[in-house]
Amino acid sequence: MLKRHKPGFWNVVVEPAESAVLQGGRAGAHRIEGIGIGRTPPRWEPALVDEILSVSTNDAEAMARRLAREEGLFAGTSSGANVVAAIRVAQRLGAGAKVVTLMVDSGLKYVSTGLFANA
């Protein structure tokens, strides 16, 4: 829908570096819940995607902790991965660019894990 209303819209998909299947890599174990299912998703439409970025589990976890500690945003690792990718895109595009990402998970399910133990 966004491309229909804004033709210059650039759509970036994020996947775990340890399981970069969409980029032709091998499926692998990772701790970024909600993304990287180890195969091409059933409703995958590559024509709608302009770029695929991979983010390591460690970077996604570090960003989730940073978001909680510095921004007051209690989100999980998939949101951490999205923000890491958004920052990379923003750095590449430079000043004045508009970059938007979604954070669609909560950190609540991670409380019992070690993710926020030292945040």
Jmol script that loads the backbone (N, CA, C; Angstrom):
load data "model"
ATOM      1  N   MET A   1       0.827  -1.200   0.000  1.00  0.00           N
ATOM      2  CA  MET A   1       0.000   0.000   0.000  1.00  0.00           C
ATOM      3  C   MET A   1       0.869   1.260   0.000  1.00  0.00           C
ATOM      4  N   LEU A   2       1.939   1.246   0.765  1.00  0.00           N
ATOM      5  CA  LEU A   2       2.771   2.442   0.855  1.00  0.00           C
ATOM      6  C   LEU A   2       3.373   2.807  -0.503  1.00  0.00           C
ATOM      7  N   LYS A   3       3.826   1.812  -1.235  1.00  0.00           N
ATOM      8  CA  LYS A   3       4.409   2.091  -2.550  1.00  0.00           C
ATOM      9  C   LYS A   3       3.382   2.690  -3.504  1.00  0.00           C
ATOM     10  N   ARG A   4       2.131   2.299  -3.364  1.00  0.00           N
ATOM     11  CA  ARG A   4       1.075   2.839  -4.224  1.00  0.00           C
ATOM     12  C   ARG A   4       0.894   4.335  -3.972  1.00  0.00           C
ATOM     13  N   HIS A   5       1.003   4.748  -2.715  1.00  0.00           N
ATOM     14  CA  HIS A   5       0.783   6.147  -2.353  1.00  0.00           C
ATOM     15  C   HIS A   5       2.071   6.974  -2.340  1.00  0.00           C
ATOM     16  N   LYS A   6       3.191   6.300  -2.219  1.00  0.00           N
ATOM     17  CA  LYS A   6       4.476   6.990  -2.205  1.00  0.00           C
ATOM     18  C   LYS A   6       5.464   6.154  -3.018  1.00  0.00           C
ATOM     19  N   PRO A   7       5.526   6.377  -4.315  1.00  0.00           N
ATOM     20  CA  PRO A   7       6.333   5.533  -5.198  1.00  0.00           C
ATOM     21  C   PRO A   7       7.809   5.423  -4.803  1.00  0.00           C
ATOM     22  N   GLY A   8       8.355   6.407  -4.139  1.00  0.00           N
ATOM     23  CA  GLY A   8       9.756   6.357  -3.734  1.00  0.00           C
ATOM     24  C   GLY A   8      10.014   5.575  -2.465  1.00  0.00           C
ATOM     25  N   PHE A   9       8.978   5.013  -1.894  1.00  0.00           N
ATOM     26  CA  PHE A   9       9.095   4.238  -0.654  1.00  0.00           C
ATOM     27  C   PHE A   9      10.049   3.065  -0.861  1.00  0.00           C
ATOM     28  N   TRP A  10      10.963   2.860   0.076  1.00  0.00           N
ATOM     29  CA  TRP A  10      11.957   1.785   0.008  1.00  0.00           C
ATOM     30  C   TRP A  10      11.642   0.807   1.127  1.00  0.00           C
ATOM     31  N   ASN A  11      11.309  -0.418   0.781  1.00  0.00           N
ATOM     32  CA  ASN A  11      10.884  -1.428   1.742  1.00  0.00           C
ATOM     33  C   ASN A  11      12.042  -2.360   2.079  1.00  0.00           C
ATOM     34  N   VAL A  12      12.419  -2.401   3.356  1.00  0.00           N
ATOM     35  CA  VAL A  12      13.530  -3.223   3.815  1.00  0.00           C
ATOM     36  C   VAL A  12      12.994  -4.319   4.729  1.00  0.00           C
ATOM     37  N   VAL A  13      13.408  -5.545   4.488  1.00  0.00           N
ATOM     38  CA  VAL A  13      13.054  -6.679   5.332  1.00  0.00           C
ATOM     39  C   VAL A  13      14.273  -7.036   6.170  1.00  0.00           C
ATOM     40  N   VAL A  14      14.028  -7.398   7.423  1.00  0.00           N
ATOM     41  CA  VAL A  14      15.102  -7.756   8.351  1.00  0.00           C
ATOM     42  C   VAL A  14      15.020  -9.242   8.655  1.00  0.00           C
ATOM     43  N   GLU A  15      16.176  -9.900   8.651  1.00  0.00           N
ATOM     44  CA  GLU A  15      16.223 -11.308   9.038  1.00  0.00           C
ATOM     45  C   GLU A  15      17.475 -11.552   9.874  1.00  0.00           C
ATOM     46  N   PRO A  16      17.467 -12.628  10.667  1.00  0.00           N
ATOM     47  CA  PRO A  16      18.635 -12.940  11.509  1.00  0.00           C
ATOM     48  C   PRO A  16      19.857 -13.280  10.651  1.00  0.00           C
ATOM     49  N   ALA A  17      20.994 -12.746  11.015  1.00  0.00           N
ATOM     50  CA  ALA A  17      22.229 -13.055  10.286  1.00  0.00           C
ATOM     51  C   ALA A  17      22.541 -14.548  10.359  1.00  0.00           C
ATOM     52  N   GLU A  18      22.146 -15.188  11.448  1.00  0.00           N
ATOM     53  CA  GLU A  18      22.428 -16.607  11.641  1.00  0.00           C
ATOM     54  C   GLU A  18      21.500 -17.507  10.817  1.00  0.00           C
ATOM     55  N   SER A  19      20.488 -16.921  10.201  1.00  0.00           N
ATOM     56  CA  SER A  19      19.528 -17.691   9.411  1.00  0.00           C
ATOM     57  C   SER A  19      19.015 -16.818   8.250  1.00  0.00           C
ATOM     58  N   ALA A  20      19.939 -16.386   7.415  1.00  0.00           N
ATOM     59  CA  ALA A  20      19.628 -15.436   6.338  1.00  0.00           C
ATOM     60  C   ALA A  20      19.098 -16.161   5.097  1.00  0.00           C
ATOM     61  N   VAL A  21      17.999 -16.860   5.254  1.00  0.00           N
ATOM     62  CA  VAL A  21      17.401 -17.679   4.202  1.00  0.00           C
ATOM     63  C   VAL A  21      16.923 -16.828   3.029  1.00  0.00           C
ATOM     64  N   LEU A  22      16.347 -15.681   3.306  1.00  0.00           N
ATOM     65  CA  LEU A  22      15.815 -14.836   2.231  1.00  0.00           C
ATOM     66  C   LEU A  22      16.914 -14.288   1.327  1.00  0.00           C
ATOM     67  N   GLN A  23      18.130 -14.255   1.863  1.00  0.00           N
ATOM     68  CA  GLN A  23      19.280 -13.794   1.077  1.00  0.00           C
ATOM     69  C   GLN A  23      20.039 -14.965   0.448  1.00  0.00           C
ATOM     70  N   GLY A  24      19.451 -16.168   0.530  1.00  0.00           N
ATOM     71  CA  GLY A  24      20.078 -17.337  -0.073  1.00  0.00           C
ATOM     72  C   GLY A  24      20.972 -18.111   0.866  1.00  0.00           C
ATOM     73  N   GLY A  25      20.998 -17.716   2.135  1.00  0.00           N
ATOM     74  CA  GLY A  25      21.826 -18.416   3.114  1.00  0.00           C
ATOM     75  C   GLY A  25      21.138 -19.650   3.674  1.00  0.00           C
ATOM     76  N   ARG A  26      21.815 -20.272   4.609  1.00  0.00           N
ATOM     77  CA  ARG A  26      21.297 -21.479   5.249  1.00  0.00           C
ATOM     78  C   ARG A  26      20.505 -21.121   6.499  1.00  0.00           C
ATOM     79  N   ALA A  27      19.528 -21.946   6.798  1.00  0.00           N
ATOM     80  CA  ALA A  27      18.772 -21.796   8.043  1.00  0.00           C
ATOM     81  C   ALA A  27      19.693 -22.134   9.202  1.00  0.00           C
ATOM     82  N   GLY A  28      19.516 -21.403  10.295  1.00  0.00           N
ATOM     83  CA  GLY A  28      20.353 -21.650  11.464  1.00  0.00           C
ATOM     84  C   GLY A  28      19.667 -21.190  12.726  1.00  0.00           C
ATOM     85  N   ALA A  29      20.223 -21.599  13.848  1.00  0.00           N
ATOM     86  CA  ALA A  29      19.669 -21.236  15.151  1.00  0.00           C
ATOM     87  C   ALA A  29      19.957 -19.768  15.456  1.00  0.00           C
ATOM     88  N   HIS A  30      18.981 -19.098  16.057  1.00  0.00           N
ATOM     89  CA  HIS A  30      19.117 -17.708  16.484  1.00  0.00           C
ATOM     90  C   HIS A  30      18.117 -17.471  17.602  1.00  0.00           C
ATOM     91  N   ARG A  31      18.221 -16.308  18.256  1.00  0.00           N
ATOM     92  CA  ARG A  31      17.329 -15.983  19.378  1.00  0.00           C
ATOM     93  C   ARG A  31      16.477 -14.745  19.101  1.00  0.00           C
ATOM     94  N   ILE A  32      16.179 -14.484  17.838  1.00  0.00           N
ATOM     95  CA  ILE A  32      15.321 -13.351  17.487  1.00  0.00           C
ATOM     96  C   ILE A  32      13.933 -13.911  17.212  1.00  0.00           C
ATOM     97  N   GLU A  33      13.106 -13.933  18.239  1.00  0.00           N
ATOM     98  CA  GLU A  33      11.779 -14.526  18.100  1.00  0.00           C
ATOM     99  C   GLU A  33      10.897 -13.709  17.167  1.00  0.00           C
ATOM    100  N   GLY A  34      10.123 -14.426  16.353  1.00  0.00           N
ATOM    101  CA  GLY A  34       9.151 -13.778  15.477  1.00  0.00           C
ATOM    102  C   GLY A  34       9.630 -13.551  14.061  1.00  0.00           C
ATOM    103  N   ILE A  35      10.916 -13.702  13.805  1.00  0.00           N
ATOM    104  CA  ILE A  35      11.438 -13.572  12.441  1.00  0.00           C
ATOM    105  C   ILE A  35      12.396 -14.732  12.185  1.00  0.00           C
ATOM    106  N   GLY A  36      12.745 -14.932  10.943  1.00  0.00           N
ATOM    107  CA  GLY A  36      13.737 -15.956  10.617  1.00  0.00           C
ATOM    108  C   GLY A  36      13.246 -17.361  10.897  1.00  0.00           C
ATOM    109  N   ILE A  37      12.186 -17.789  10.192  1.00  0.00           N
ATOM    110  CA  ILE A  37      11.584 -19.093  10.462  1.00  0.00           C
ATOM    111  C   ILE A  37      12.357 -20.248   9.831  1.00  0.00           C
ATOM    112  N   GLY A  38      13.464 -19.952   9.172  1.00  0.00           N
ATOM    113  CA  GLY A  38      14.297 -21.006   8.610  1.00  0.00           C
ATOM    114  C   GLY A  38      13.886 -21.456   7.219  1.00  0.00           C
ATOM    115  N   ARG A  39      12.900 -20.811   6.653  1.00  0.00           N
ATOM    116  CA  ARG A  39      12.447 -21.097   5.299  1.00  0.00           C
ATOM    117  C   ARG A  39      11.748 -19.844   4.779  1.00  0.00           C
ATOM    118  N   THR A  40      11.447 -19.829   3.511  1.00  0.00           N
ATOM    119  CA  THR A  40      10.729 -18.694   2.942  1.00  0.00           C
ATOM    120  C   THR A  40       9.306 -18.690   3.488  1.00  0.00           C
ATOM    121  N   PRO A  41       8.850 -17.564   4.032  1.00  0.00           N
ATOM    122  CA  PRO A  41       7.483 -17.502   4.568  1.00  0.00           C
ATOM    123  C   PRO A  41       6.444 -17.797   3.485  1.00  0.00           C
ATOM    124  N   PRO A  42       5.309 -18.379   3.867  1.00  0.00           N
ATOM    125  CA  PRO A  42       4.292 -18.775   2.886  1.00  0.00           C
ATOM    126  C   PRO A  42       3.754 -17.635   2.031  1.00  0.00           C
ATOM    127  N   ARG A  43       3.648 -16.449   2.554  1.00  0.00           N
ATOM    128  CA  ARG A  43       3.072 -15.333   1.785  1.00  0.00           C
ATOM    129  C   ARG A  43       4.143 -14.351   1.304  1.00  0.00           C
ATOM    130  N   TRP A  44       5.365 -14.808   1.219  1.00  0.00           N
ATOM    131  CA  TRP A  44       6.497 -13.978   0.808  1.00  0.00           C
ATOM    132  C   TRP A  44       6.316 -13.505  -0.623  1.00  0.00           C
ATOM    133  N   GLU A  45       6.420 -12.204  -0.834  1.00  0.00           N
ATOM    134  CA  GLU A  45       6.329 -11.618  -2.169  1.00  0.00           C
ATOM    135  C   GLU A  45       7.581 -10.774  -2.411  1.00  0.00           C
ATOM    136  N   PRO A  46       8.615 -11.386  -2.970  1.00  0.00           N
ATOM    137  CA  PRO A  46       9.883 -10.668  -3.145  1.00  0.00           C
ATOM    138  C   PRO A  46       9.776  -9.404  -3.992  1.00  0.00           C
ATOM    139  N   ALA A  47       8.779  -9.312  -4.853  1.00  0.00           N
ATOM    140  CA  ALA A  47       8.614  -8.113  -5.680  1.00  0.00           C
ATOM    141  C   ALA A  47       8.279  -6.886  -4.843  1.00  0.00           C
ATOM    142  N   LEU A  48       7.792  -7.094  -3.605  1.00  0.00           N
ATOM    143  CA  LEU A  48       7.439  -5.972  -2.734  1.00  0.00           C
ATOM    144  C   LEU A  48       8.623  -5.502  -1.884  1.00  0.00           C
ATOM    145  N   VAL A  49       9.730  -6.188  -1.976  1.00  0.00           N
ATOM    146  CA  VAL A  49      10.887  -5.917  -1.124  1.00  0.00           C
ATOM    147  C   VAL A  49      12.002  -5.291  -1.946  1.00  0.00           C
ATOM    148  N   ASP A  50      12.559  -4.207  -1.441  1.00  0.00           N
ATOM    149  CA  ASP A  50      13.662  -3.531  -2.124  1.00  0.00           C
ATOM    150  C   ASP A  50      15.024  -3.951  -1.590  1.00  0.00           C
ATOM    151  N   GLU A  51      15.054  -4.388  -0.337  1.00  0.00           N
ATOM    152  CA  GLU A  51      16.335  -4.718   0.291  1.00  0.00           C
ATOM    153  C   GLU A  51      16.086  -5.661   1.460  1.00  0.00           C
ATOM    154  N   ILE A  52      17.039  -6.543   1.689  1.00  0.00           N
ATOM    155  CA  ILE A  52      16.995  -7.439   2.842  1.00  0.00           C
ATOM    156  C   ILE A  52      18.271  -7.204   3.636  1.00  0.00           C
ATOM    157  N   LEU A  53      18.118  -6.917   4.915  1.00  0.00           N
ATOM    158  CA  LEU A  53      19.266  -6.713   5.796  1.00  0.00           C
ATOM    159  C   LEU A  53      19.282  -7.808   6.857  1.00  0.00           C
ATOM    160  N   SER A  54      20.459  -8.273   7.169  1.00  0.00           N
ATOM    161  CA  SER A  54      20.581  -9.255   8.242  1.00  0.00           C
ATOM    162  C   SER A  54      21.171  -8.579   9.472  1.00  0.00           C
ATOM    163  N   VAL A  55      20.664  -8.997  10.627  1.00  0.00           N
ATOM    164  CA  VAL A  55      21.108  -8.463  11.920  1.00  0.00           C
ATOM    165  C   VAL A  55      21.415  -9.654  12.822  1.00  0.00           C
ATOM    166  N   SER A  56      22.543  -9.619  13.478  1.00  0.00           N
ATOM    167  CA  SER A  56      22.907 -10.723  14.369  1.00  0.00           C
ATOM    168  C   SER A  56      22.045 -10.719  15.630  1.00  0.00           C
ATOM    169  N   THR A  57      21.902 -11.887  16.208  1.00  0.00           N
ATOM    170  CA  THR A  57      21.163 -11.999  17.463  1.00  0.00           C
ATOM    171  C   THR A  57      21.784 -11.103  18.527  1.00  0.00           C
ATOM    172  N   ASN A  58      23.100 -11.096  18.619  1.00  0.00           N
ATOM    173  CA  ASN A  58      23.759 -10.260  19.629  1.00  0.00           C
ATOM    174  C   ASN A  58      23.439  -8.789  19.453  1.00  0.00           C
ATOM    175  N   ASP A  59      23.445  -8.307  18.206  1.00  0.00           N
ATOM    176  CA  ASP A  59      23.116  -6.902  17.950  1.00  0.00           C
ATOM    177  C   ASP A  59      21.652  -6.612  18.275  1.00  0.00           C
ATOM    178  N   ALA A  60      20.756  -7.543  17.935  1.00  0.00           N
ATOM    179  CA  ALA A  60      19.323  -7.362  18.222  1.00  0.00           C
ATOM    180  C   ALA A  60      19.077  -7.324  19.730  1.00  0.00           C
ATOM    181  N   GLU A  61      19.728  -8.212  20.467  1.00  0.00           N
ATOM    182  CA  GLU A  61      19.570  -8.226  21.931  1.00  0.00           C
ATOM    183  C   GLU A  61      20.138  -6.958  22.563  1.00  0.00           C
ATOM    184  N   ALA A  62      21.304  -6.545  22.095  1.00  0.00           N
ATOM    185  CA  ALA A  62      21.911  -5.322  22.634  1.00  0.00           C
ATOM    186  C   ALA A  62      21.012  -4.114  22.385  1.00  0.00           C
ATOM    187  N   MET A  63      20.395  -4.034  21.211  1.00  0.00           N
ATOM    188  CA  MET A  63      19.515  -2.915  20.911  1.00  0.00           C
ATOM    189  C   MET A  63      18.246  -2.986  21.749  1.00  0.00           C
ATOM    190  N   ALA A  64      17.690  -4.168  21.958  1.00  0.00           N
ATOM    191  CA  ALA A  64      16.500  -4.297  22.814  1.00  0.00           C
ATOM    192  C   ALA A  64      16.806  -3.788  24.220  1.00  0.00           C
ATOM    193  N   ARG A  65      17.977  -4.135  24.743  1.00  0.00           N
ATOM    194  CA  ARG A  65      18.376  -3.640  26.075  1.00  0.00           C
ATOM    195  C   ARG A  65      18.570  -2.123  26.052  1.00  0.00           C
ATOM    196  N   ARG A  66      19.209  -1.623  25.001  1.00  0.00           N
ATOM    197  CA  ARG A  66      19.431  -0.178  24.878  1.00  0.00           C
ATOM    198  C   ARG A  66      18.102   0.583  24.805  1.00  0.00           C
ATOM    199  N   LEU A  67      17.163   0.068  24.027  1.00  0.00           N
ATOM    200  CA  LEU A  67      15.860   0.722  23.912  1.00  0.00           C
ATOM    201  C   LEU A  67      15.162   0.803  25.271  1.00  0.00           C
ATOM    202  N   ALA A  68      15.263  -0.255  26.051  1.00  0.00           N
ATOM    203  CA  ALA A  68      14.649  -0.253  27.378  1.00  0.00           C
ATOM    204  C   ALA A  68      15.357   0.726  28.308  1.00  0.00           C
ATOM    205  N   ARG A  69      16.666   0.666  28.315  1.00  0.00           N
ATOM    206  CA  ARG A  69      17.469   1.474  29.240  1.00  0.00           C
ATOM    207  C   ARG A  69      17.467   2.968  28.884  1.00  0.00           C
ATOM    208  N   GLU A  70      17.646   3.288  27.604  1.00  0.00           N
ATOM    209  CA  GLU A  70      17.836   4.682  27.204  1.00  0.00           C
ATOM    210  C   GLU A  70      16.572   5.368  26.686  1.00  0.00           C
ATOM    211  N   GLU A  71      15.643   4.599  26.126  1.00  0.00           N
ATOM    212  CA  GLU A  71      14.462   5.202  25.509  1.00  0.00           C
ATOM    213  C   GLU A  71      13.167   4.874  26.237  1.00  0.00           C
ATOM    214  N   GLY A  72      13.229   3.954  27.203  1.00  0.00           N
ATOM    215  CA  GLY A  72      12.012   3.554  27.915  1.00  0.00           C
ATOM    216  C   GLY A  72      11.066   2.736  27.056  1.00  0.00           C
ATOM    217  N   LEU A  73      11.592   2.089  26.024  1.00  0.00           N
ATOM    218  CA  LEU A  73      10.789   1.261  25.123  1.00  0.00           C
ATOM    219  C   LEU A  73      11.089  -0.204  25.420  1.00  0.00           C
ATOM    220  N   PHE A  74      10.136  -0.884  26.035  1.00  0.00           N
ATOM    221  CA  PHE A  74      10.315  -2.264  26.468  1.00  0.00           C
ATOM    222  C   PHE A  74       9.878  -3.189  25.341  1.00  0.00           C
ATOM    223  N   ALA A  75      10.826  -3.573  24.513  1.00  0.00           N
ATOM    224  CA  ALA A  75      10.531  -4.356  23.320  1.00  0.00           C
ATOM    225  C   ALA A  75      11.421  -5.581  23.275  1.00  0.00           C
ATOM    226  N   GLY A  76      11.082  -6.484  22.383  1.00  0.00           N
ATOM    227  CA  GLY A  76      11.831  -7.723  22.251  1.00  0.00           C
ATOM    228  C   GLY A  76      12.915  -7.644  21.198  1.00  0.00           C
ATOM    229  N   THR A  77      13.462  -8.811  20.911  1.00  0.00           N
ATOM    230  CA  THR A  77      14.607  -8.867  20.008  1.00  0.00           C
ATOM    231  C   THR A  77      14.262  -8.564  18.555  1.00  0.00           C
ATOM    232  N   SER A  78      13.048  -8.900  18.108  1.00  0.00           N
ATOM    233  CA  SER A  78      12.714  -8.556  16.717  1.00  0.00           C
ATOM    234  C   SER A  78      12.634  -7.042  16.545  1.00  0.00           C
ATOM    235  N   SER A  79      12.134  -6.344  17.553  1.00  0.00           N
ATOM    236  CA  SER A  79      12.142  -4.878  17.501  1.00  0.00           C
ATOM    237  C   SER A  79      13.565  -4.350  17.552  1.00  0.00           C
ATOM    238  N   GLY A  80      14.394  -4.972  18.372  1.00  0.00           N
ATOM    239  CA  GLY A  80      15.802  -4.587  18.419  1.00  0.00           C
ATOM    240  C   GLY A  80      16.447  -4.726  17.052  1.00  0.00           C
ATOM    241  N   ALA A  81      16.159  -5.835  16.364  1.00  0.00           N
ATOM    242  CA  ALA A  81      16.706  -6.059  15.021  1.00  0.00           C
ATOM    243  C   ALA A  81      16.196  -4.999  14.052  1.00  0.00           C
ATOM    244  N   ASN A  82      14.917  -4.662  14.137  1.00  0.00           N
ATOM    245  CA  ASN A  82      14.353  -3.637  13.244  1.00  0.00           C
ATOM    246  C   ASN A  82      15.030  -2.296  13.456  1.00  0.00           C
ATOM    247  N   VAL A  83      15.282  -1.929  14.698  1.00  0.00           N
ATOM    248  CA  VAL A  83      15.912  -0.641  14.977  1.00  0.00           C
ATOM    249  C   VAL A  83      17.365  -0.640  14.507  1.00  0.00           C
ATOM    250  N   VAL A  84      18.081  -1.745  14.712  1.00  0.00           N
ATOM    251  CA  VAL A  84      19.458  -1.836  14.205  1.00  0.00           C
ATOM    252  C   VAL A  84      19.461  -1.615  12.693  1.00  0.00           C
ATOM    253  N   ALA A  85      18.568  -2.285  11.985  1.00  0.00           N
ATOM    254  CA  ALA A  85      18.503  -2.134  10.531  1.00  0.00           C
ATOM    255  C   ALA A  85      18.119  -0.712  10.138  1.00  0.00           C
ATOM    256  N   ALA A  86      17.174  -0.113  10.859  1.00  0.00           N
ATOM    257  CA  ALA A  86      16.751   1.258  10.555  1.00  0.00           C
ATOM    258  C   ALA A  86      17.905   2.235  10.739  1.00  0.00           C
ATOM    259  N   ILE A  87      18.693   2.037  11.772  1.00  0.00           N
ATOM    260  CA  ILE A  87      19.854   2.905  12.004  1.00  0.00           C
ATOM    261  C   ILE A  87      20.867   2.747  10.874  1.00  0.00           C
ATOM    262  N   ARG A  88      21.093   1.521  10.441  1.00  0.00           N
ATOM    263  CA  ARG A  88      22.018   1.297   9.321  1.00  0.00           C
ATOM    264  C   ARG A  88      21.547   2.015   8.067  1.00  0.00           C
ATOM    265  N   VAL A  89      20.264   1.910   7.774  1.00  0.00           N
ATOM    266  CA  VAL A  89      19.707   2.583   6.587  1.00  0.00           C
ATOM    267  C   VAL A  89      19.838   4.093   6.738  1.00  0.00           C
ATOM    268  N   ALA A  90      19.509   4.616   7.918  1.00  0.00           N
ATOM    269  CA  ALA A  90      19.593   6.059   8.157  1.00  0.00           C
ATOM    270  C   ALA A  90      21.028   6.564   8.005  1.00  0.00           C
ATOM    271  N   GLN A  91      21.991   5.812   8.511  1.00  0.00           N
ATOM    272  CA  GLN A  91      23.390   6.217   8.370  1.00  0.00           C
ATOM    273  C   GLN A  91      23.801   6.243   6.905  1.00  0.00           C
ATOM    274  N   ARG A  92      23.322   5.282   6.146  1.00  0.00           N
ATOM    275  CA  ARG A  92      23.652   5.217   4.726  1.00  0.00           C
ATOM    276  C   ARG A  92      23.019   6.371   3.949  1.00  0.00           C
ATOM    277  N   LEU A  93      21.771   6.716   4.290  1.00  0.00           N
ATOM    278  CA  LEU A  93      21.052   7.773   3.570  1.00  0.00           C
ATOM    279  C   LEU A  93      21.503   9.173   3.956  1.00  0.00           C
ATOM    280  N   GLY A  94      21.942   9.338   5.190  1.00  0.00           N
ATOM    281  CA  GLY A  94      22.456  10.623   5.630  1.00  0.00           C
ATOM    282  C   GLY A  94      21.404  11.573   6.176  1.00  0.00           C
ATOM    283  N   ALA A  95      21.861  12.747   6.531  1.00  0.00           N
ATOM    284  CA  ALA A  95      21.007  13.766   7.158  1.00  0.00           C
ATOM    285  C   ALA A  95      19.843  14.124   6.245  1.00  0.00           C
ATOM    286  N   GLY A  96      18.694  14.338   6.868  1.00  0.00           N
ATOM    287  CA  GLY A  96      17.507  14.744   6.127  1.00  0.00           C
ATOM    288  C   GLY A  96      16.639  13.596   5.648  1.00  0.00           C
ATOM    289  N   ALA A  97      17.156  12.383   5.696  1.00  0.00           N
ATOM    290  CA  ALA A  97      16.366  11.223   5.258  1.00  0.00           C
ATOM    291  C   ALA A  97      15.348  10.856   6.333  1.00  0.00           C
ATOM    292  N   LYS A  98      14.245  10.300   5.902  1.00  0.00           N
ATOM    293  CA  LYS A  98      13.220   9.813   6.825  1.00  0.00           C
ATOM    294  C   LYS A  98      13.226   8.294   6.794  1.00  0.00           C
ATOM    295  N   VAL A  99      13.421   7.694   7.950  1.00  0.00           N
ATOM    296  CA  VAL A  99      13.422   6.236   8.074  1.00  0.00           C
ATOM    297  C   VAL A  99      12.409   5.876   9.149  1.00  0.00           C
ATOM    298  N   VAL A 100      11.560   4.922   8.840  1.00  0.00           N
ATOM    299  CA  VAL A 100      10.514   4.487   9.768  1.00  0.00           C
ATOM    300  C   VAL A 100      10.656   2.989   9.969  1.00  0.00           C
ATOM    301  N   THR A 101      10.488   2.538  11.207  1.00  0.00           N
ATOM    302  CA  THR A 101      10.460   1.103  11.480  1.00  0.00           C
ATOM    303  C   THR A 101       9.307   0.802  12.416  1.00  0.00           C
ATOM    304  N   LEU A 102       8.979  -0.460  12.522  1.00  0.00           N
ATOM    305  CA  LEU A 102       7.910  -0.895  13.406  1.00  0.00           C
ATOM    306  C   LEU A 102       8.486  -1.713  14.555  1.00  0.00           C
ATOM    307  N   MET A 103       7.904  -1.519  15.709  1.00  0.00           N
ATOM    308  CA  MET A 103       8.248  -2.333  16.879  1.00  0.00           C
ATOM    309  C   MET A 103       6.950  -2.999  17.317  1.00  0.00           C
ATOM    310  N   VAL A 104       6.790  -4.257  16.957  1.00  0.00           N
ATOM    311  CA  VAL A 104       5.498  -4.910  17.161  1.00  0.00           C
ATOM    312  C   VAL A 104       5.515  -5.966  18.263  1.00  0.00           C
ATOM    313  N   ASP A 105       6.589  -6.025  19.034  1.00  0.00           N
ATOM    314  CA  ASP A 105       6.610  -6.982  20.129  1.00  0.00           C
ATOM    315  C   ASP A 105       6.891  -6.284  21.446  1.00  0.00           C
ATOM    316  N   SER A 106       6.652  -6.984  22.506  1.00  0.00           N
ATOM    317  CA  SER A 106       6.861  -6.461  23.854  1.00  0.00           C
ATOM    318  C   SER A 106       8.016  -7.209  24.502  1.00  0.00           C
ATOM    319  N   GLY A 107       8.631  -6.596  25.460  1.00  0.00           N
ATOM    320  CA  GLY A 107       9.688  -7.260  26.198  1.00  0.00           C
ATOM    321  C   GLY A 107       9.174  -8.193  27.279  1.00  0.00           C
ATOM    322  N   LEU A 108       7.865  -8.222  27.484  1.00  0.00           N
ATOM    323  CA  LEU A 108       7.301  -9.015  28.575  1.00  0.00           C
ATOM    324  C   LEU A 108       7.669 -10.491  28.505  1.00  0.00           C
ATOM    325  N   LYS A 109       7.630 -11.083  27.326  1.00  0.00           N
ATOM    326  CA  LYS A 109       7.917 -12.514  27.240  1.00  0.00           C
ATOM    327  C   LYS A 109       9.401 -12.821  27.432  1.00  0.00           C
ATOM    328  N   TYR A 110      10.226 -11.796  27.497  1.00  0.00           N
ATOM    329  CA  TYR A 110      11.658 -11.992  27.679  1.00  0.00           C
ATOM    330  C   TYR A 110      12.106 -11.817  29.130  1.00  0.00           C
ATOM    331  N   VAL A 111      11.203 -11.417  29.993  1.00  0.00           N
ATOM    332  CA  VAL A 111      11.554 -11.171  31.391  1.00  0.00           C
ATOM    333  C   VAL A 111      12.133 -12.419  32.047  1.00  0.00           C
ATOM    334  N   SER A 112      11.618 -13.575  31.693  1.00  0.00           N
ATOM    335  CA  SER A 112      12.102 -14.818  32.302  1.00  0.00           C
ATOM    336  C   SER A 112      13.384 -15.334  31.646  1.00  0.00           C
ATOM    337  N   THR A 113      13.845 -14.669  30.601  1.00  0.00           N
ATOM    338  CA  THR A 113      15.096 -15.054  29.955  1.00  0.00           C
ATOM    339  C   THR A 113      16.220 -14.147  30.479  1.00  0.00           C
ATOM    340  N   GLY A 114      17.383 -14.313  30.000  1.00  0.00           N
ATOM    341  CA  GLY A 114      18.492 -13.475  30.431  1.00  0.00           C
ATOM    342  C   GLY A 114      18.608 -12.165  29.689  1.00  0.00           C
ATOM    343  N   LEU A 115      17.713 -11.893  28.761  1.00  0.00           N
ATOM    344  CA  LEU A 115      17.828 -10.709  27.916  1.00  0.00           C
ATOM    345  C   LEU A 115      17.954  -9.417  28.709  1.00  0.00           C
ATOM    346  N   PHE A 116      17.105  -9.237  29.707  1.00  0.00           N
ATOM    347  CA  PHE A 116      17.111  -7.973  30.458  1.00  0.00           C
ATOM    348  C   PHE A 116      17.745  -8.108  31.837  1.00  0.00           C
ATOM    349  N   ALA A 117      18.475  -9.179  32.076  1.00  0.00           N
ATOM    350  CA  ALA A 117      19.081  -9.415  33.386  1.00  0.00           C
ATOM    351  C   ALA A 117      20.014  -8.291  33.811  1.00  0.00           C
ATOM    352  N   ASN A 118      20.770  -7.758  32.874  1.00  0.00           N
ATOM    353  CA  ASN A 118      21.764  -6.711  33.203  1.00  0.00           C
ATOM    354  C   ASN A 118      21.489  -5.410  32.472  1.00  0.00           C
ATOM    355  N   ALA A 119      20.236  -5.185  32.094  1.00  0.00           N
ATOM    356  CA  ALA A 119      19.912  -4.002  31.287  1.00  0.00           C
ATOM    357  C   ALA A 119      20.000  -2.727  32.074  1.00  0.00           C
TER     358      ALA A 119
END
end "model"
wireframe off; spacefill off
backbone 0.3
color backbone group
